[in-house]
Each structure stands twice: as C-alpha cells, then as structure tokens.
Amino acid sequence: MGRGRAKAKQTKVARELKYSSPNTDFDSLQRELSGSESVDPNDGITDDRWSDEEGWRRA
C-alpha cells in the first residue's frame, strides 16, 4: 500500500524520457566521433598529483 504515488511518478518520468527530444549538438557529436582536432578546455593543463607513482607509499 502507498506505492501508487511513487509508481505514478516513475511512470511520468519514464514517459517524459521516452518521448522527449533533447537538444543534441550534432556538429559536436560529429567532431567527437570523427576524431578531428578540436579545442580541448584542459589542453596545456597538467595534473602532477599522480606523476610520482611511488609518492602514495611515503604518506
């Protein structure tokens, strides 16, 4: 008992997901799938936290 409201909510969300049409950036998707060069927001940024593989043992 008491599951009716939860089930109705799940049904509503599932229906919205099934029939909604999200805005898809097909140009971006094409660039990603083709492997073409693009501007990477993390380009040039290095994360040296993991450069010393044995460093975690010293802590």
Residue pairs with C-beta under 8 A, 6 or more apart in sequence:
31 38
32 38
